[in-house]
Amino acid sequence: MKKNVGSIDAIVRIVIGLAIIGFAFTLEGSMRWIGLAALVPFATAAVGFCPLYTLLGINTCPLKQ
């Protein structure tokens, strides 16, 4: 896997993941499972690879010279 998620993109993904978790705490009952959706942005930020970016041809990682 070639890294295609840059540092700013990773920070944005972590913030989005935290927002999803915060939103999940406001829900009641079985709707709290929506908090598991936060795993996607956390995982892609941690690994530095987004499969959807590969399909769309996007790369936010700066070029190494």
CHARMM internal coordinates of N, CA and C (Angstrom, degrees):
IC EDIT
DIST 1 N 1 CA 1.4441
DIST 1 CA 1 C 1.5211
ANGL 1 N 1 CA 1 C 109.51
DIST 1 C 2 N 1.2886
ANGL 1 CA 1 C 2 N 114.38
DIHE 1 N 1 CA 1 C 2 N 124.22
DIST 2 N 2 CA 1.4540
ANGL 1 C 2 N 2 CA 120.20
DIHE 1 CA 1 C 2 N 2 CA 177.76
DIST 2 CA 2 C 1.5257
ANGL 2 N 2 CA 2 C 108.41
DIHE 1 C 2 N 2 CA 2 C -90.37
DIST 2 C 3 N 1.3081
ANGL 2 CA 2 C 3 N 116.52
DIHE 2 N 2 CA 2 C 3 N 133.89
DIST 3 N 3 CA 1.4579
ANGL 2 C 3 N 3 CA 121.73
DIHE 2 CA 2 C 3 N 3 CA -177.62
DIST 3 CA 3 C 1.5294
ANGL 3 N 3 CA 3 C 110.16
DIHE 2 C 3 N 3 CA 3 C -64.38
DIST 3 C 4 N 1.3386
ANGL 3 CA 3 C 4 N 116.58
DIHE 3 N 3 CA 3 C 4 N 128.48
DIST 4 N 4 CA 1.4613
ANGL 3 C 4 N 4 CA 119.99
DIHE 3 CA 3 C 4 N 4 CA 179.09
DIST 4 CA 4 C 1.5341
ANGL 4 N 4 CA 4 C 112.74
DIHE 3 C 4 N 4 CA 4 C -133.17
DIST 4 C 5 N 1.3249
ANGL 4 CA 4 C 5 N 117.30
DIHE 4 N 4 CA 4 C 5 N 13.01
DIST 5 N 5 CA 1.4672
ANGL 4 C 5 N 5 CA 122.32
DIHE 4 CA 4 C 5 N 5 CA 177.89
DIST 5 CA 5 C 1.5228
ANGL 5 N 5 CA 5 C 107.64
DIHE 4 C 5 N 5 CA 5 C -116.83
DIST 5 C 6 N 1.3293
ANGL 5 CA 5 C 6 N 115.96
DIHE 5 N 5 CA 5 C 6 N 117.71
DIST 6 N 6 CA 1.4555
ANGL 5 C 6 N 6 CA 121.50
DIHE 5 CA 5 C 6 N 6 CA -179.80
DIST 6 CA 6 C 1.5179
ANGL 6 N 6 CA 6 C 112.34
DIHE 5 C 6 N 6 CA 6 C -78.50
DIST 6 C 7 N 1.3281
ANGL 6 CA 6 C 7 N 116.25
DIHE 6 N 6 CA 6 C 7 N 175.51
DIST 7 N 7 CA 1.4644
ANGL 6 C 7 N 7 CA 120.85
DIHE 6 CA 6 C 7 N 7 CA -175.45
DIST 7 CA 7 C 1.5274
ANGL 7 N 7 CA 7 C 112.45
DIHE 6 C 7 N 7 CA 7 C -67.94
DIST 7 C 8 N 1.3226
ANGL 7 CA 7 C 8 N 117.78
DIHE 7 N 7 CA 7 C 8 N -40.98
DIST 8 N 8 CA 1.4732
ANGL 7 C 8 N 8 CA 119.52
DIHE 7 CA 7 C 8 N 8 CA 178.65
DIST 8 CA 8 C 1.5224
ANGL 8 N 8 CA 8 C 109.76
DIHE 7 C 8 N 8 CA 8 C -66.73
DIST 8 C 9 N 1.3188
ANGL 8 CA 8 C 9 N 116.33
DIHE 8 N 8 CA 8 C 9 N -40.84
DIST 9 N 9 CA 1.4597
ANGL 8 C 9 N 9 CA 121.09
DIHE 8 CA 8 C 9 N 9 CA 177.66
DIST 9 CA 9 C 1.5288
ANGL 9 N 9 CA 9 C 110.41
DIHE 8 C 9 N 9 CA 9 C -61.91
DIST 9 C 10 N 1.3197
ANGL 9 CA 9 C 10 N 117.38
DIHE 9 N 9 CA 9 C 10 N -40.17
DIST 10 N 10 CA 1.4624
ANGL 9 C 10 N 10 CA 121.14
DIHE 9 CA 9 C 10 N 10 CA 179.33
DIST 10 CA 10 C 1.5335
ANGL 10 N 10 CA 10 C 110.79
DIHE 9 C 10 N 10 CA 10 C -64.78
DIST 10 C 11 N 1.3205
ANGL 10 CA 10 C 11 N 116.64
DIHE 10 N 10 CA 10 C 11 N -40.61
DIST 11 N 11 CA 1.4739
ANGL 10 C 11 N 11 CA 120.07
DIHE 10 CA 10 C 11 N 11 CA 178.48
DIST 11 CA 11 C 1.5232
ANGL 11 N 11 CA 11 C 110.24
DIHE 10 C 11 N 11 CA 11 C -63.78
DIST 11 C 12 N 1.3321
ANGL 11 CA 11 C 12 N 117.14
DIHE 11 N 11 CA 11 C 12 N -42.12
DIST 12 N 12 CA 1.4667
ANGL 11 C 12 N 12 CA 121.05
DIHE 11 CA 11 C 12 N 12 CA 178.03
DIST 12 CA 12 C 1.5251
ANGL 12 N 12 CA 12 C 110.18
DIHE 11 C 12 N 12 CA 12 C -62.22
DIST 12 C 13 N 1.3216
ANGL 12 CA 12 C 13 N 117.45
DIHE 12 N 12 CA 12 C 13 N -40.37
DIST 13 N 13 CA 1.4607
ANGL 12 C 13 N 13 CA 121.19
DIHE 12 CA 12 C 13 N 13 CA 179.26
DIST 13 CA 13 C 1.5285
ANGL 13 N 13 CA 13 C 111.13
DIHE 12 C 13 N 13 CA 13 C -64.99
DIST 13 C 14 N 1.3195
ANGL 13 CA 13 C 14 N 117.68
DIHE 13 N 13 CA 13 C 14 N -38.59
DIST 14 N 14 CA 1.4651
ANGL 13 C 14 N 14 CA 120.41
DIHE 13 CA 13 C 14 N 14 CA 177.83
DIST 14 CA 14 C 1.5210
ANGL 14 N 14 CA 14 C 110.68
DIHE 13 C 14 N 14 CA 14 C -65.76
DIST 14 C 15 N 1.3249
ANGL 14 CA 14 C 15 N 116.76
DIHE 14 N 14 CA 14 C 15 N -42.16
DIST 15 N 15 CA 1.4674
ANGL 14 C 15 N 15 CA 120.65
DIHE 14 CA 14 C 15 N 15 CA 177.90
DIST 15 CA 15 C 1.5289
ANGL 15 N 15 CA 15 C 110.31
DIHE 14 C 15 N 15 CA 15 C -62.67
DIST 15 C 16 N 1.3199
ANGL 15 CA 15 C 16 N 117.57
DIHE 15 N 15 CA 15 C 16 N -42.46
DIST 16 N 16 CA 1.4632
ANGL 15 C 16 N 16 CA 120.84
DIHE 15 CA 15 C 16 N 16 CA 177.82
DIST 16 CA 16 C 1.5262
ANGL 16 N 16 CA 16 C 110.43
DIHE 15 C 16 N 16 CA 16 C -63.17
DIST 16 C 17 N 1.3247
ANGL 16 CA 16 C 17 N 117.08
DIHE 16 N 16 CA 16 C 17 N -41.54
DIST 17 N 17 CA 1.4672
ANGL 16 C 17 N 17 CA 120.59
DIHE 16 CA 16 C 17 N 17 CA 177.11
DIST 17 CA 17 C 1.5153
ANGL 17 N 17 CA 17 C 112.05
DIHE 16 C 17 N 17 CA 17 C -61.13
DIST 17 C 18 N 1.3318
ANGL 17 CA 17 C 18 N 116.79
DIHE 17 N 17 CA 17 C 18 N -42.02
DIST 18 N 18 CA 1.4633
ANGL 17 C 18 N 18 CA 120.32
DIHE 17 CA 17 C 18 N 18 CA 177.53
DIST 18 CA 18 C 1.5273
ANGL 18 N 18 CA 18 C 111.59
DIHE 17 C 18 N 18 CA 18 C -65.42
DIST 18 C 19 N 1.3336
ANGL 18 CA 18 C 19 N 116.85
DIHE 18 N 18 CA 18 C 19 N -36.55
DIST 19 N 19 CA 1.4670
ANGL 18 C 19 N 19 CA 120.70
DIHE 18 CA 18 C 19 N 19 CA 177.84
DIST 19 CA 19 C 1.5233
ANGL 19 N 19 CA 19 C 110.67
DIHE 18 C 19 N 19 CA 19 C -65.64
DIST 19 C 20 N 1.3257
ANGL 19 CA 19 C 20 N 117.20
DIHE 19 N 19 CA 19 C 20 N -39.35
DIST 20 N 20 CA 1.4639
ANGL 19 C 20 N 20 CA 120.35
DIHE 19 CA 19 C 20 N 20 CA 178.32
DIST 20 CA 20 C 1.5267
ANGL 20 N 20 CA 20 C 110.56
DIHE 19 C 20 N 20 CA 20 C -64.99
DIST 20 C 21 N 1.3269
ANGL 20 CA 20 C 21 N 116.57
DIHE 20 N 20 CA 20 C 21 N -41.38
DIST 21 N 21 CA 1.4638
ANGL 20 C 21 N 21 CA 120.00
DIHE 20 CA 20 C 21 N 21 CA 178.24
DIST 21 CA 21 C 1.5217
ANGL 21 N 21 CA 21 C 110.55
DIHE 20 C 21 N 21 CA 21 C -64.40
DIST 21 C 22 N 1.3355
ANGL 21 CA 21 C 22 N 116.37
DIHE 21 N 21 CA 21 C 22 N -42.80
DIST 22 N 22 CA 1.4586
ANGL 21 C 22 N 22 CA 120.06
DIHE 21 CA 21 C 22 N 22 CA 177.64
DIST 22 CA 22 C 1.5225
ANGL 22 N 22 CA 22 C 111.84
DIHE 21 C 22 N 22 CA 22 C -61.30
DIST 22 C 23 N 1.3241
ANGL 22 CA 22 C 23 N 116.57
DIHE 22 N 22 CA 22 C 23 N -40.38
DIST 23 N 23 CA 1.4564
ANGL 22 C 23 N 23 CA 121.16
DIHE 22 CA 22 C 23 N 23 CA 177.53
DIST 23 CA 23 C 1.5266
ANGL 23 N 23 CA 23 C 110.91
DIHE 22 C 23 N 23 CA 23 C -64.83
DIST 23 C 24 N 1.3354
ANGL 23 CA 23 C 24 N 116.83
DIHE 23 N 23 CA 23 C 24 N -37.47
DIST 24 N 24 CA 1.4614
ANGL 23 C 24 N 24 CA 120.70
DIHE 23 CA 23 C 24 N 24 CA -179.28
DIST 24 CA 24 C 1.5318
ANGL 24 N 24 CA 24 C 111.45
DIHE 23 C 24 N 24 CA 24 C -64.46
DIST 24 C 25 N 1.3290
ANGL 24 CA 24 C 25 N 116.92
DIHE 24 N 24 CA 24 C 25 N -31.72
DIST 25 N 25 CA 1.4644
ANGL 24 C 25 N 25 CA 119.42
DIHE 24 CA 24 C 25 N 25 CA 179.18
DIST 25 CA 25 C 1.5289
ANGL 25 N 25 CA 25 C 112.28
DIHE 24 C 25 N 25 CA 25 C -70.99
DIST 25 C 26 N 1.3212
ANGL 25 CA 25 C 26 N 117.30
DIHE 25 N 25 CA 25 C 26 N -20.38
DIST 26 N 26 CA 1.4625
ANGL 25 C 26 N 26 CA 119.53
DIHE 25 CA 25 C 26 N 26 CA 178.54
DIST 26 CA 26 C 1.5207
ANGL 26 N 26 CA 26 C 111.92
DIHE 25 C 26 N 26 CA 26 C -83.48
DIST 26 C 27 N 1.3228
ANGL 26 CA 26 C 27 N 117.18
DIHE 26 N 26 CA 26 C 27 N -15.10
DIST 27 N 27 CA 1.4605
ANGL 26 C 27 N 27 CA 121.14
DIHE 26 CA 26 C 27 N 27 CA -179.56
DIST 27 CA 27 C 1.5193
ANGL 27 N 27 CA 27 C 111.00
DIHE 26 C 27 N 27 CA 27 C -84.27
DIST 27 C 28 N 1.3196
ANGL 27 CA 27 C 28 N 115.65
DIHE 27 N 27 CA 27 C 28 N 161.68
DIST 28 N 28 CA 1.4601
ANGL 27 C 28 N 28 CA 120.62
DIHE 27 CA 27 C 28 N 28 CA -179.92
DIST 28 CA 28 C 1.5194
ANGL 28 N 28 CA 28 C 110.32
DIHE 27 C 28 N 28 CA 28 C -120.89
DIST 28 C 29 N 1.3001
ANGL 28 CA 28 C 29 N 115.42
DIHE 28 N 28 CA 28 C 29 N 154.44
DIST 29 N 29 CA 1.4599
ANGL 28 C 29 N 29 CA 121.70
DIHE 28 CA 28 C 29 N 29 CA 174.44
DIST 29 CA 29 C 1.5151
ANGL 29 N 29 CA 29 C 113.38
DIHE 28 C 29 N 29 CA 29 C 68.49
DIST 29 C 30 N 1.3279
ANGL 29 CA 29 C 30 N 114.45
DIHE 29 N 29 CA 29 C 30 N -142.14
DIST 30 N 30 CA 1.4597
ANGL 29 C 30 N 30 CA 120.01
DIHE 29 CA 29 C 30 N 30 CA -174.34
DIST 30 CA 30 C 1.5312
ANGL 30 N 30 CA 30 C 112.88
DIHE 29 C 30 N 30 CA 30 C -73.21
DIST 30 C 31 N 1.3095
ANGL 30 CA 30 C 31 N 118.12
DIHE 30 N 30 CA 30 C 31 N -12.15
DIST 31 N 31 CA 1.4668
ANGL 30 C 31 N 31 CA 120.56
DIHE 30 CA 30 C 31 N 31 CA 178.66
DIST 31 CA 31 C 1.5310
ANGL 31 N 31 CA 31 C 111.90
DIHE 30 C 31 N 31 CA 31 C -69.88
DIST 31 C 32 N 1.3163
ANGL 31 CA 31 C 32 N 117.90
DIHE 31 N 31 CA 31 C 32 N -11.73
DIST 32 N 32 CA 1.4700
ANGL 31 C 32 N 32 CA 120.53
DIHE 31 CA 31 C 32 N 32 CA 178.69
DIST 32 CA 32 C 1.5311
ANGL 32 N 32 CA 32 C 111.78
DIHE 31 C 32 N 32 CA 32 C -66.49
DIST 32 C 33 N 1.3283
ANGL 32 CA 32 C 33 N 116.95
DIHE 32 N 32 CA 32 C 33 N -16.89
DIST 33 N 33 CA 1.4618
ANGL 32 C 33 N 33 CA 120.35
DIHE 32 CA 32 C 33 N 33 CA 178.73
DIST 33 CA 33 C 1.5180
ANGL 33 N 33 CA 33 C 111.92
DIHE 32 C 33 N 33 CA 33 C -63.87
DIST 33 C 34 N 1.3206
ANGL 33 CA 33 C 34 N 116.77
DIHE 33 N 33 CA 33 C 34 N -16.19
DIST 34 N 34 CA 1.4650
ANGL 33 C 34 N 34 CA 120.16
DIHE 33 CA 33 C 34 N 34 CA 178.39
DIST 34 CA 34 C 1.5350
ANGL 34 N 34 CA 34 C 110.90
DIHE 33 C 34 N 34 CA 34 C -62.60
DIST 34 C 35 N 1.3113
ANGL 34 CA 34 C 35 N 116.28
DIHE 34 N 34 CA 34 C 35 N -19.19
DIST 35 N 35 CA 1.4600
ANGL 34 C 35 N 35 CA 121.08
DIHE 34 CA 34 C 35 N 35 CA 177.03
DIST 35 CA 35 C 1.5145
ANGL 35 N 35 CA 35 C 113.08
DIHE 34 C 35 N 35 CA 35 C -63.31
DIST 35 C 36 N 1.3341
ANGL 35 CA 35 C 36 N 116.74
DIHE 35 N 35 CA 35 C 36 N -21.97
DIST 36 N 36 CA 1.4641
ANGL 35 C 36 N 36 CA 119.83
DIHE 35 CA 35 C 36 N 36 CA 177.14
DIST 36 CA 36 C 1.5247
ANGL 36 N 36 CA 36 C 111.75
DIHE 35 C 36 N 36 CA 36 C -66.03
DIST 36 C 37 N 1.3221
ANGL 36 CA 36 C 37 N 117.27
DIHE 36 N 36 CA 36 C 37 N -20.29
DIST 37 N 37 CA 1.4657
ANGL 36 C 37 N 37 CA 120.69
DIHE 36 CA 36 C 37 N 37 CA 177.14
DIST 37 CA 37 C 1.5248
ANGL 37 N 37 CA 37 C 110.72
DIHE 36 C 37 N 37 CA 37 C -63.71
DIST 37 C 38 N 1.3209
ANGL 37 CA 37 C 38 N 117.48
DIHE 37 N 37 CA 37 C 38 N -19.50
DIST 38 N 38 CA 1.4652
ANGL 37 C 38 N 38 CA 121.18
DIHE 37 CA 37 C 38 N 38 CA 178.56
DIST 38 CA 38 C 1.5221
ANGL 38 N 38 CA 38 C 111.70
DIHE 37 C 38 N 38 CA 38 C -68.34
DIST 38 C 39 N 1.3207
ANGL 38 CA 38 C 39 N 117.24
DIHE 38 N 38 CA 38 C 39 N -17.54
DIST 39 N 39 CA 1.4602
ANGL 38 C 39 N 39 CA 120.07
DIHE 38 CA 38 C 39 N 39 CA 179.38
DIST 39 CA 39 C 1.5294
ANGL 39 N 39 CA 39 C 112.03
DIHE 38 C 39 N 39 CA 39 C -65.12
DIST 39 C 40 N 1.3184
ANGL 39 CA 39 C 40 N 117.09
DIHE 39 N 39 CA 39 C 40 N -32.01
DIST 40 N 40 CA 1.4692
ANGL 39 C 40 N 40 CA 120.34
DIHE 39 CA 39 C 40 N 40 CA -177.72
DIST 40 CA 40 C 1.5290
ANGL 40 N 40 CA 40 C 111.57
DIHE 39 C 40 N 40 CA 40 C -64.15
DIST 40 C 41 N 1.3464
ANGL 40 CA 40 C 41 N 119.27
DIHE 40 N 40 CA 40 C 41 N -54.54
DIST 41 N 41 CA 1.4699
ANGL 40 C 41 N 41 CA 116.71
DIHE 40 CA 40 C 41 N 41 CA 179.63
DIST 41 CA 41 C 1.5281
ANGL 41 N 41 CA 41 C 113.00
DIHE 40 C 41 N 41 CA 41 C -66.61
DIST 41 C 42 N 1.3428
ANGL 41 CA 41 C 42 N 117.66
DIHE 41 N 41 CA 41 C 42 N -32.97
DIST 42 N 42 CA 1.4664
ANGL 41 C 42 N 42 CA 119.64
DIHE 41 CA 41 C 42 N 42 CA 177.15
DIST 42 CA 42 C 1.5273
ANGL 42 N 42 CA 42 C 110.74
DIHE 41 C 42 N 42 CA 42 C -64.28
DIST 42 C 43 N 1.3263
ANGL 42 CA 42 C 43 N 117.19
DIHE 42 N 42 CA 42 C 43 N -44.44
DIST 43 N 43 CA 1.4671
ANGL 42 C 43 N 43 CA 121.00
DIHE 42 CA 42 C 43 N 43 CA -177.79
DIST 43 CA 43 C 1.5298
ANGL 43 N 43 CA 43 C 111.53
DIHE 42 C 43 N 43 CA 43 C -66.21
DIST 43 C 44 N 1.3231
ANGL 43 CA 43 C 44 N 116.47
DIHE 43 N 43 CA 43 C 44 N -43.86
DIST 44 N 44 CA 1.4622
ANGL 43 C 44 N 44 CA 118.28
DIHE 43 CA 43 C 44 N 44 CA -179.04
DIST 44 CA 44 C 1.5281
ANGL 44 N 44 CA 44 C 111.54
DIHE 43 C 44 N 44 CA 44 C -68.49
DIST 44 C 45 N 1.3292
ANGL 44 CA 44 C 45 N 117.09
DIHE 44 N 44 CA 44 C 45 N -31.78
DIST 45 N 45 CA 1.4666
ANGL 44 C 45 N 45 CA 120.02
DIHE 44 CA 44 C 45 N 45 CA 176.47
DIST 45 CA 45 C 1.5222
ANGL 45 N 45 CA 45 C 110.53
DIHE 44 C 45 N 45 CA 45 C -70.64
DIST 45 C 46 N 1.3172
ANGL 45 CA 45 C 46 N 117.37
DIHE 45 N 45 CA 45 C 46 N -40.23
DIST 46 N 46 CA 1.4634
ANGL 45 C 46 N 46 CA 121.24
DIHE 45 CA 45 C 46 N 46 CA -177.96
DIST 46 CA 46 C 1.5272
ANGL 46 N 46 CA 46 C 111.90
DIHE 45 C 46 N 46 CA 46 C -69.27
DIST 46 C 47 N 1.3213
ANGL 46 CA 46 C 47 N 116.56
DIHE 46 N 46 CA 46 C 47 N -41.12
DIST 47 N 47 CA 1.4568
ANGL 46 C 47 N 47 CA 120.87
DIHE 46 CA 46 C 47 N 47 CA -177.12
DIST 47 CA 47 C 1.5273
ANGL 47 N 47 CA 47 C 111.44
DIHE 46 C 47 N 47 CA 47 C -82.14
DIST 47 C 48 N 1.3300
ANGL 47 CA 47 C 48 N 116.26
DIHE 47 N 47 CA 47 C 48 N -31.19
DIST 48 N 48 CA 1.4599
ANGL 47 C 48 N 48 CA 120.24
DIHE 47 CA 47 C 48 N 48 CA -179.15
DIST 48 CA 48 C 1.5139
ANGL 48 N 48 CA 48 C 112.94
DIHE 47 C 48 N 48 CA 48 C 84.18
DIST 48 C 49 N 1.3042
ANGL 48 CA 48 C 49 N 116.68
DIHE 48 N 48 CA 48 C 49 N 17.22
DIST 49 N 49 CA 1.4601
ANGL 48 C 49 N 49 CA 121.74
DIHE 48 CA 48 C 49 N 49 CA -178.54
DIST 49 CA 49 C 1.5134
ANGL 49 N 49 CA 49 C 109.78
DIHE 48 C 49 N 49 CA 49 C -135.66
DIST 49 C 50 N 1.3212
ANGL 49 CA 49 C 50 N 116.50
DIHE 49 N 49 CA 49 C 50 N 131.95
DIST 50 N 50 CA 1.4577
ANGL 49 C 50 N 50 CA 122.63
DIHE 49 CA 49 C 50 N 50 CA 177.74
DIST 50 CA 50 C 1.5285
ANGL 50 N 50 CA 50 C 108.03
DIHE 49 C 50 N 50 CA 50 C -122.77
DIST 50 C 51 N 1.3450
ANGL 50 CA 50 C 51 N 117.76
DIHE 50 N 50 CA 50 C 51 N 115.90
DIST 51 N 51 CA 1.4666
ANGL 50 C 51 N 51 CA 119.75
DIHE 50 CA 50 C 51 N 51 CA -179.66
DIST 51 CA 51 C 1.5288
ANGL 51 N 51 CA 51 C 112.80
DIHE 50 C 51 N 51 CA 51 C -61.55
DIST 51 C 52 N 1.3179
ANGL 51 CA 51 C 52 N 117.89
DIHE 51 N 51 CA 51 C 52 N -34.09
DIST 52 N 52 CA 1.4590
ANGL 51 C 52 N 52 CA 120.74
DIHE 51 CA 51 C 52 N 52 CA 179.37
DIST 52 CA 52 C 1.5296
ANGL 52 N 52 CA 52 C 110.89
DIHE 51 C 52 N 52 CA 52 C -65.52
DIST 52 C 53 N 1.3184
ANGL 52 CA 52 C 53 N 116.91
DIHE 52 N 52 CA 52 C 53 N -36.99
DIST 53 N 53 CA 1.4701
ANGL 52 C 53 N 53 CA 120.41
DIHE 52 CA 52 C 53 N 53 CA 176.82
DIST 53 CA 53 C 1.5328
ANGL 53 N 53 CA 53 C 110.24
DIHE 52 C 53 N 53 CA 53 C -61.18
DIST 53 C 54 N 1.3117
ANGL 53 CA 53 C 54 N 117.49
DIHE 53 N 53 CA 53 C 54 N -37.45
DIST 54 N 54 CA 1.4597
ANGL 53 C 54 N 54 CA 120.95
DIHE 53 CA 53 C 54 N 54 CA 179.37
DIST 54 CA 54 C 1.5212
ANGL 54 N 54 CA 54 C 110.18
DIHE 53 C 54 N 54 CA 54 C -64.07
DIST 54 C 55 N 1.3277
ANGL 54 CA 54 C 55 N 116.88
DIHE 54 N 54 CA 54 C 55 N -43.65
DIST 55 N 55 CA 1.4650
ANGL 54 C 55 N 55 CA 120.68
DIHE 54 CA 54 C 55 N 55 CA 179.55
DIST 55 CA 55 C 1.5236
ANGL 55 N 55 CA 55 C 112.12
DIHE 54 C 55 N 55 CA 55 C -64.82
DIST 55 C 56 N 1.3335
ANGL 55 CA 55 C 56 N 116.39
DIHE 55 N 55 CA 55 C 56 N -35.82
DIST 56 N 56 CA 1.4639
ANGL 55 C 56 N 56 CA 121.25
DIHE 55 CA 55 C 56 N 56 CA -177.66
DIST 56 CA 56 C 1.5271
ANGL 56 N 56 CA 56 C 112.95
DIHE 55 C 56 N 56 CA 56 C -89.73
DIST 56 C 57 N 1.3267
ANGL 56 CA 56 C 57 N 117.82
DIHE 56 N 56 CA 56 C 57 N -8.20
DIST 57 N 57 CA 1.4567
ANGL 56 C 57 N 57 CA 121.91
DIHE 56 CA 56 C 57 N 57 CA 179.27
DIST 57 CA 57 C 1.5211
ANGL 57 N 57 CA 57 C 113.30
DIHE 56 C 57 N 57 CA 57 C 75.63
DIST 57 C 58 N 1.3470
ANGL 57 CA 57 C 58 N 116.88
DIHE 57 N 57 CA 57 C 58 N 28.37
DIST 58 N 58 CA 1.4508
ANGL 57 C 58 N 58 CA 121.68
DIHE 57 CA 57 C 58 N 58 CA -179.29
DIST 58 CA 58 C 1.5304
ANGL 58 N 58 CA 58 C 109.46
DIHE 57 C 58 N 58 CA 58 C -98.89
DIST 58 C 59 N 1.3260
ANGL 58 CA 58 C 59 N 116.49
DIHE 58 N 58 CA 58 C 59 N 141.83
DIST 59 N 59 CA 1.4518
ANGL 58 C 59 N 59 CA 121.31
DIHE 58 CA 58 C 59 N 59 CA 176.35
DIST 59 CA 59 C 1.5242
ANGL 59 N 59 CA 59 C 108.24
DIHE 58 C 59 N 59 CA 59 C -144.59
DIST 59 C 60 N 1.3346
ANGL 59 CA 59 C 60 N 117.58
DIHE 59 N 59 CA 59 C 60 N 111.67
DIST 60 N 60 CA 1.4656
ANGL 59 C 60 N 60 CA 120.68
DIHE 59 CA 59 C 60 N 60 CA 179.79
DIST 60 CA 60 C 1.5283
ANGL 60 N 60 CA 60 C 111.89
DIHE 59 C 60 N 60 CA 60 C -98.34
DIST 60 C 61 N 1.3086
ANGL 60 CA 60 C 61 N 116.48
DIHE 60 N 60 CA 60 C 61 N 1.49
DIST 61 N 61 CA 1.4617
ANGL 60 C 61 N 61 CA 121.13
DIHE 60 CA 60 C 61 N 61 CA 178.14
DIST 61 CA 61 C 1.5335
ANGL 61 N 61 CA 61 C 108.50
DIHE 60 C 61 N 61 CA 61 C -80.76
DIST 61 C 62 N 1.3373
ANGL 61 CA 61 C 62 N 117.31
DIHE 61 N 61 CA 61 C 62 N 130.71
DIST 62 N 62 CA 1.4636
ANGL 61 C 62 N 62 CA 118.98
DIHE 61 CA 61 C 62 N 62 CA -179.66
DIST 62 CA 62 C 1.5326
ANGL 62 N 62 CA 62 C 110.99
DIHE 61 C 62 N 62 CA 62 C -64.48
DIST 62 C 63 N 1.3157
ANGL 62 CA 62 C 63 N 115.72
DIHE 62 N 62 CA 62 C 63 N 148.92
DIST 63 N 63 CA 1.4534
ANGL 62 C 63 N 63 CA 121.09
DIHE 62 CA 62 C 63 N 63 CA 179.15
DIST 63 CA 63 C 1.5147
ANGL 63 N 63 CA 63 C 111.20
DIHE 62 C 63 N 63 CA 63 C -69.82
DIST 63 C 64 N 1.3284
ANGL 63 CA 63 C 64 N 116.41
DIHE 63 N 63 CA 63 C 64 N 137.42
DIST 64 N 64 CA 1.4593
ANGL 63 C 64 N 64 CA 120.43
DIHE 63 CA 63 C 64 N 64 CA 177.66
DIST 64 CA 64 C 1.5256
ANGL 64 N 64 CA 64 C 108.07
DIHE 63 C 64 N 64 CA 64 C -92.16
DIST 64 C 65 N 1.3388
ANGL 64 CA 64 C 65 N 114.85
DIHE 64 N 64 CA 64 C 65 N 131.48
DIST 65 N 65 CA 1.4568
ANGL 64 C 65 N 65 CA 119.32
DIHE 64 CA 64 C 65 N 65 CA -177.28
DIST 65 CA 65 C 1.5031
ANGL 65 N 65 CA 65 C 111.40
DIHE 64 C 65 N 65 CA 65 C -105.60
END
COOR INIT
IC SEED 1 N 1 CA 1 C
IC BUILD
